[in-house]
Amino acid sequence: MSLPPEAFTIGVEEEYQIIHPQTRQLRSRAKAVLAKARQNLGDQVTQEMYLSQIEVGTSICHTLQQVRLELQVLRGQVINAAHKSESLLVAAGTHPFSHWQDQQLTPTERYRGLETDFQQLTREQLIFGCHIHVGIPDRELAIQVMNRVRPWLSTLLALSGNSPYWLGNDTGYASFRTEIWSRWPTAGIPYHFDSRADYDGLIKALTLIGSIADASKIYWDVRPSSHFETLEFRVTDVCLTIDEAVLVTGLIRALVRTCALEAETNSTISAIRPEILQAAKWQAARYGLSHTLIDPLAGRAVTAADAIRQMLTYVRSALETYNEWDEVSALVQQVIKGGTGADRQRAAFKRTGNLNDVVDVMVRETAMGAVLS
C-alpha cells in the first residue's frame, strides 16, 4: 500500500556562523548566544562542534509554508540573540577568511571524542551545512528511496553551493564545504543496498570492526536517520537565504515522494557506477550552475539549465500534489537569474575586492525575511 502524501513530513536543520561585528571574523560566542536564544526557542537551538557555530531545527512540518514560517522565526530569534551578545549571524558553508586554528572546540564528550578519533579532520571541520529530514514511516521503503535519489544529489548540490572561499582565498569551487567534508571516512554518496537487512548488516559490520560506534556516525549525503523515521539529506551547504532553504526543502520532499512511488510499484532502477555519481557530485561542487553538470542517468554532460529542468520535470507531479509547484519553480528561476549563494558572494567581492564586504552581504541575506524584534 502506498504511503499517503501527508506521511512525508519535513524538518530542516541549519548551522550558522557567529561573527564579530567589527573584524567580521568568526567569534566563539556560542554559549552566550545559545543561552539567550533558548529563552524563546528551547531545544530548537543547539550547540555544534565549534563555539563559533550554532544550529537550529524546525519542528515537524507538513507544508513548505510551515517551513518558511519556522525558519523566519528561528533565524530571527538567533540573530536577535547574537545581537544581544554583540555578534552577527551568517548562513554560509564556509567563512571567507577565518582560520580553523583560531576556533575553540565545544568542550563536550562528543566533540572531544571526535577530535581524539579523527584528529586533523576534526580540527579543520569548520563547515556549515543544512540537513533536511523527510518522514518515511517504513524502514524498508526508506532504503529503496535512498537508492533512487542518488542520481539527483548533484543537482541539489549545484543549486545550493554557498562556500566559495576558504582561509582568505577563492577556492574555485561553488561548494568547497563539500570537499572538506568528503575527507571523512563515512562521508559521501551511499552505495546501493538490496534491502534494509543489507543496510543493517553493514552498520553491524562497521560497528564490530570498530570503524563506527553506531549508525549516527554514518555521515553520507543521504542516510536513514538514527533517531527518527526519516531519510536525512546532508548534501547541501547551509543556504544563504530562507527562500533557498525553502526551495531545497521542497525539491527534496518531492524527490522522496516521487522515488517512493516508483519503489512501491517496483519500477526499474538504473544501475549507475559509483564513479559516475562521484564525478557528477564533484562537478556540481566545483562549478555550481556556472558550467555543465553531469547527468548520471544518461551518462553525459548537460547544461545546468537542462539538469534543473530534468529534475523539475521528474518531481513535478509530487510538487503539484502538495500545491507547491508554483512556489518551487519560481524559486528555482530566482536562483537561475540571481545566482547561487556562491555566485553572490563572488559578485560582492568583485564589486569591492574586500572579503569583509562579502561577510556583510551574507549577514544581510541571512536576515532577509527573518522575524526580527
N, C-alpha and C positions, 0 to 999 in steps of 0.2 A: 504494500500500500504506500502510495506517495505521501511524503510529508506535506502538510498544508503550508501555504506561503507564510503564515504567521509563526511557524516553527523556527524560521530563520531570523532569530533575533540578532541584534548588533550591539557591540560595545567597542569603544575606542580608548586607547591609552596613548598619551603624548608625553614625551620627555622634553623639558625646556632647559635653557641655559640661564643662569643668573649672572647679570652683567653689572660691572662697576659703571656708574653714570658718567664719570669723568674720563677714565682711561679706556673704557669700553672692553676691558679685559674680563675674562671670567672671574667670578668672585665667590669665595667659599662662604656663602651666607645661607645655606640650605636650612640649617637648624632654626634660624630666626624666621625665615620666610615660611617654613613649614608650620611653626607654632602659630603664626598669625593666620595663615590660610586655613588651618584646621578649625579655627573658631567658627567658620561658616561651612566648610566643606567636609569636615570629619575625615574619615578614612578614604575619601575620594582623592586625596592628595597624599603622596608618599615620598620617602627619600629614594635616592638612586645611588649608583656606585660612587660618585664623587660629590663632595659638598658644594660644588658649583652647579649641580643638577637637581631637578625636582620633577616629579611625574604626577600626572593627573589621570583619572579614569572615569569615564561616564558610567552611569547605571545601565542596566539592561534596557535597550531601546528597541522600538518596533518600527520606527519611521526615520527617514533622514531629517525630517523637521525636528524630531526629538533630539537627534544627534547634534544638530546645529544649535538648538537652544541650550543644551547642556554644555557644549564647548564654549558658547558665548559666556555662560556663567563661570565655568571653570577657568578659562583664560582670564576673564575679568577679575575674579577673586584672587588668583595667584599674582596677577600684575599689581593689584592693589596691595597685597601682602608684601610684594617685592618693594614697592614704593615706600611703604612704611619701614622697610629695612634698608632704605637708602640704596636701592638697587633697581635694575631694569630686567625685563624678561625678553628672551628671544626664542623663537621656534625655528631651528635650522639644524641640519645633520652634523655639521662641524662648526666650530668657532673659526673665524677667518685668520686669527693670529695668536691666540693664547696657546701656551705650550703645556703639554701633558705633565712635564716635570714640575710645573708650578701648582699642580692641583693636589688637594688633600682627599685621600680615600675616605669614604664614610666608614667610621670605626665600628662596624658590626661584624659578628662572626661570619656572616655570609660573604661579605666583601673581602674580609681578611683571608678567608678560605680560598676565594678565587685568586687572590694575589699569590698565596702560597702555591696553589696548583699551577697557575698559568703564567706567573712571573711577569715578564716584559709585556706579554699580550694584554694582561690586566692593566698595567701601568699606562699603556698607550690607548686604552679603550675610551677615549674622550669623544664619544659619538652619541647622537641623539636620534632616536627612531620613533616610529608610530606603529603601534600594534593594534590590529583590528580583529576582533573576535566575531565569528558568525555562529550562531547556535545551530547545532545538528544533534538532536536527541536520539541518535542512532550511531553507535560506536563503529559498526562495520561500514555504514554509509560514509562516515567521516573519512575513512581511509580511501575509499573509492573516489570520493570527491577530491581528496588531496592528490591522487594520481592524475586526475583530469585537469586540475587547474595549472599544473606546472608549465605548459607552453605559454601561458598568459602572464606569468610573473614578470617577464622582461618588459612588457608594455606598461604594466603598472609602475615599474621602477622608472621607466623613461618619463612618464607623466609627473612623477613626484620628486625627481632629482633636486636636491636642495643643499648640496655640500661641495661646492667647487674649490674652496680654499682650505689650506692646511698649513699651519705654522708660518703664516705670512706669505704663502705662495699660491698662485693659481695652479692647481694640480693638473689641469687639462681634462678633468672628469666632471660630469654633472653630479655624480654621487660618489665622492671619494669615501664617504662613510661605508659604502658597500665594500670597497677594497680593504679598509681597515678591519671590518667585521669578518671578512672572508678568511682571515688567517686562523680563526678559531677552529679547533678540530671537529666540532659538531655543528658548524655553521654551513650554510649553502643550500642548494636545492636538494630536496629529498629524492631518493631513488623510488622506483615503482615497487609497491607492495602487493602481493597477491591477496592478502586478507588482513583483518585485524590481528589474527593469530600470528601472521608473518611479522607484523609490526611489533607486537608484544614480545615475540621471540627475540627480535633484535635488541629491544630495550633490556630484556633479561640478560642477553649475552654481553652487552656493553657494561651492564652493572656487575656481572660476575667477574669480568676481566679487570674491573676497577677503572674503566675509562670514564664512566659517569657514576654519580651517586644515585640518581633517579631520573625519571623521564623529564623533569623540569630542566635538566642540564643539556637537553637537546635544543639547539638554537637554529633550526632550519628556517628557511624563508617562509615556510608554511608548515604547521605541525598541529597535531591534536593537543589541545591544552591539557596540562597535567592536573588542573584544578577544576575545570568547568567542562560541560558537554558542548564544547565549541571547537571550531577549527580556527587557529590563530595565524594571521598573516603578519609576518615580521619583515617583509622585503623592502618596505618603503622608508625613506627618510621622514622625520617629522616634517609636516607640511608647514610652510611659512604662513599661510592664511587659513582661516576657518573654511572658506569656500573650497580650498584644495583638499582639506581633510574630509569635508562632506563628499566631494567628488570621488575620492579614492574609496571611501566607505561604501558609497552607492554602487560603484563598479564591482567591488569585491563581493558584496552581498548578492548582487545579480549574477555574478560569475559562479558563486557557490550554488545558488538556486538552479542555474542552468545545468551545471555539471551533475547536480544531484538527480535531476530529472533524467539525464542521459544514463546515469548509473542505474537508476531504478528500472529503466527499460532495457538494460544490458546492451546498449548501443556500443558499437565497436570503438575501442580506444586505440589511438595511434601509438605505435611503438616509436619512441624518439630516443636516440642515443644521448646519454648524459652529456657527452662532449658538445653536442649541438645546443642543448639547453644552457650549458655554461657559457658557450660563445654568445648566445643571444643575451644572456644576463650581462656579460661583460660589455657588450656593445651598448646596451642601454645605460649602464653606469658611466661609460666613457663619454657618450655623446648626448644623452637625453633625447630631445626632439630635434637636435640640430643636424642630424646626419641620418643615414639609413639605419633601420633596425633589421633584425633577423626574424623571419617567420619560421619557427621551429617545425610547424606542421607541414609547411610546403618545402622547407629546406632551402630557402633562398632569401636574399636581401630584398627588403621592400622599403619604400619611403615611410617616414614616421607617420605621415598622414594616412597612408594605406593601412599601417598596423593598427592605428587607433580606430579607423573606420571599420576594420575587420572585427575588432573587439566589440565595438558598439553594436554592430550587426548581430554578433553572436549572443549578446546578453540583452538585446532589445526587448524580447518578449518578457523576460523576468522584470526588467525595469518598468515595463508597462503594467505588469501585474501589481506592482507596488505604487503605481501612479507617479513614478519618478523619472520617466524618460525625458520629459521636457527640461527638468532641472539639471539632470546629469549631462545631457547632451549639450545644454547651454554652457555649463561649467567647463566641459571639455573644450568647446570653442573659445572660451575665455582664456584658457591656458595656451591653446594654439596661437591665439592672437597676441597675448601679453607675455608669453614665455613662462618657463618653469621658474621655481624659486632660484635655481642656479643661474638661469638666464638673467633674472632681475638683479641678483647680487652682482653679476659681472657688469651689467649695464650701469649700476650705481658706481662701481669702481672706474668704469670708463669715463664717466662724467667728471670725476674729480681726482682720480688717481690716489685716493686715500681710503684705506680699509676701515678707518673709523666711520666714514660715511656709509660704508656697506652695513656696518652694525646698526647705524641709525635708521637706515631703510628697513632693516629686519625688525627692529623694535617697533616701528610704525606699522608694518604689515602684520606682525604678530597680534597687535591690538585691534586691527580692523574688525569691526563687528562685535568685539567683546563688550560685555556689560560692565562698565567702569563706574565706581562710585565717585 
